[in-house]
Amino acid sequence: MKEMAKNYGKENDEEFMKNENVKNYIKQGITSEKAMKFLEENAKIK
């Protein structure tokens, strides 16, 4: 979150850091990355 806040110029903005939409966005990104990694590791190519 700190890196994202820095990219938006809000590195010291507590409102940004506590924003539920930002937290959910990050969670969705992590979940997607984990799903893709799982699929890559478990894919059976014929």
N, C-alpha and C positions, 0 to 999 in steps of 0.2 A: 504494500500500500504506500509505503514511503516513496518508493521509486515512481509510482504512478502519480502521487501528489506532486512530486518534484517536476515531473513532466508537464503537469498542468499549472505549475507556478504556485502551488498551494502547499508547499512543504511544511509550513507552520500553521496550517489552518485546521483547527480541531473539528470544525463542522464537517469538513471533507473527510477527515479520518473516521468520523463516527457515522457517516452517511450509510444507511442500510443498502441503498441502491448500488453504491460503490462496492460494498462488501459482497453483495450478491453477484455483481458482475465478475469480481475476482474469483469467487467460488465456482461460478459457471465455467470460467476459463480453465481453472485447475481440473475440474471434473472432466471437461472435454479433452484436455491433455492426457489425463490418466486413461480415459477410454480409448483414445487413439493408440497410446502405448500398449495397452492390453491387447488391442486388436492386432497390432504389428507383431507382438511377441507370440500370439497364439494363432496367427493365420497359417492355414495349410494350403500352399500353392500347388496346384496340379499342373 
